[in-house]
Amino acid sequence: MPGPGAPGPAPAQQVCLWQHYLLAIRSREAARIQDYQRAENALLAALEHVHALDPRFLVDYSRDPEARQFALRSSEEPLDMEVPLRVDAEGLLIEGLEAPAPRAGPALCCLGVPRGVAGLEPWMTTDVFSAAPEAGTSCCGHIVPSKVLHVLKDLLVAAIVHCRHQGLIPPGSLSVASLKDGQLHLSLLVSSGWRRIGFRVVPVVRTRRGAPGLDGARLASGFPEGAWRRLVSHGVDLVPASAQHWRVSTEHLLTRLLGELGSLRGHRLDSLSILDRVNLESWRGGGRSPGLTFDHLKTVLLWASALFPAPEDWAELQGAVYRLLVVLLCCLATRSLPHFLHPGSNLLQGSGLDLGALYQHVEAFASRPEGSLRIHATHLGRGPPPRLCHGVKELLQLPASDPSCWTTAYFDVLLDKFQVFNITDKDRVSAMQSVFLKTKALGRKEN
């Protein structure tokens, strides 16, 4: 609590500061969307010619969720542009697609072509296919992701040249020189006005299979009724994982889950926009330093939405941001950000990030956010004292030793530490107090 000698700004002033920061972010959305749509249209024009050259590659026009997600961002990480393959995945032998081990990432598989199945002949040509050496098996060979990527790259080069010569894309928007052959995707820069937007062009096999090992029953409460079941019923995608293997991709599920959150009342998406902007400007020094990505923060929001399903948790902007902050701080303190759909997979593992330094940045913001929310010099002035005293980092590390603490009540304790717990529900207050007493007991044992 603020000491008597250092009074902080009045609550109305704090609310005004958060709202002004959000309005400043929103003021740029229209221009960002226009830039994105111009860039996307240029790339779609090239992919339309790819399809004309080779009908095995389709064009996905259903990209409204991706456009809405781009509008939320201030950061400039590359965007995925999926290129669906014209193949009936139900007719393929998807070999090895099973639930991953508890600590493994998404499942890997091979795409086998069964013998004697009509309609798969276009995928049995040597440019994308590798014949099986064994005779007498049900599989005559496999569709090889590295070969598919090589064919797609050649087609994309030809399509860019054609579209430029025919005036089908704005001058200077697409250049063959910017097309890079990544291991598992094709990187491409598209110019739109003064902005250059990076895309990862990824071939994808659409399936109607559910994600192996995915049990979302305990997560669905934070989303509109029926949304989880409806989205999961669409199946998952398979994308390149190595030269020979494909892997399950749930990116389209996550993007659409984010879109579902936008249909709810409250400040869920606003809180993500604010933290993405603070991350870019403050924690990453204007993008000059490596750090958290939008996908990291998106995962934090999805977890926060599942942990805080009550509408009142998201009714007030500052409180909504702190719902994300307490989850993010816990993940940084324990060095583990679980994948939302595969919790055994840690999105921070192997990231190469200095998680200790990141934790210090995030904790400093959570303790005294006002300095990072000032838009211009006229907002400078004496700020309030820190919101935190001591001992919060030890509390944040508790789920590493006791995973059962990953609950709403535990994070309510953290919100109370940051002085933003404003819930009046008696059962929830009681659960929070029980966890608080448990943490105090643990602290006494350690001492």
C-alpha positions, 0 to 999 in steps of 0.5 A: 500500500502507498506510504503516507509520504508518497501518495499515488495518483487517484484511481480515476487518474490511473484508469485514465492513464491505462485508457489513454495508452489503449487509445494510442494503440488503437489509433494505429490499428486502421493504418496497420490493417490497411498495410496488412491487407495490401501485403496479403493481397499481393501475396494471395495474387502470387499464390493464385498463379501458383495454383494456376501453374500447379493445382495441387497447391490451393489458396486459403482466402479464409484469413479474417482471424489472422487479420484481426490478430495482426490488428492487435499487434505492435510487434513485427514477427513474421506471419504464417501464410498457409498453402493447403495441399489439394489432397484427401487426407482421409485417404492417406496413411498417417503413420505415427500420429499418436499422443505425444509423450508427457514432455514431448512436443506435438506429434510427428508423422509420415504421410503414406500413400496406400496402394490402389487408392484412386485420386492420389496419383498427383502426389505420386510423382517424383517431385513430391513422392518417395517410393517405399522400397518394401514390396507387399506392404499397404503403403507404396511410398510417402509424400515428402515435406522437403520435396513439397517445399522445394516445388512450392519455392520454384512455383512461387518464384515463377509466380512472382515474376509473372505477377510483376510483369503482368502488373498484377501486384503493386510495383516493388511489393514482392521481390524474388530476392526476398524469398528465402528457403527456410528449413520448414517454411519459405520466408518472404518479405512483402512491402506495403507502403513504408512497412515491410511485412514478413510472411512464413509460407507453409504447405499444410495438409488439412485433416478432420482428425482431432489433436492427439492427446488434446483434452480441453474439457478443463480449459473450455470454461473461459470461452464462449459456450460450444466454441471449444467443441466447435473448433476442435471438431474442425480437425488439425493441420499437418505441417513440415517438421523435418525433411521427412516428417510432418507434425501436428499444428494447432496454430489455426485453433489458437488463432480462432480461440483468440478470435472467440475471446474477442466476442466476449465482453471485457478487456481480454484482447485489449490487455493483450494489445497493451502488453504486446506494446509494452513488451516491444517498447520497454522490455525489448527496447523498441524491438532492438533486443530479443525477447517475448513474442506475440505468440508467447503473450497470446498463450499467456492470454489463453491461459489467463482466460481459462484460469479467470473465466468469470466476466468480472475478471475482465470488466476493468482494464487495469485488472485485465492486464494484471490477469495476464501479468500474474500468469506471465510472471509465474511462467518466467519465475518457473521458466516454463510457459506451457503450450495451451493445447499441449501443456507438457510442451514448454514454449520457453525451453530452447528459446535462448532468452535471458529469462532472468532479465525478462522477469526483472523487466516484467516484475518492474512493470507490474510493480510500477506500470505508470512509467511505461504507460506514458505516451509523451513528455506531458505525462511525466511526473511523480509516480506512485510507490511500488505495488510490491513489498517482498517475497513475491518471487518465492510465491511465483515459483510455487507451481514448479514444486506443486503443479496443483497450485496452477489454479484460479485461487493461487493466481487470485493470491498474486492479484491480491499481492499486486493490489488488484484483487477486486472479486466479491464472490464469497467462495472465490475469496475463501479459496484464495484465503485457503491458498494464502494460508497454505503458502504462509505455512510453507514459508514457515517450514522453509524458514 
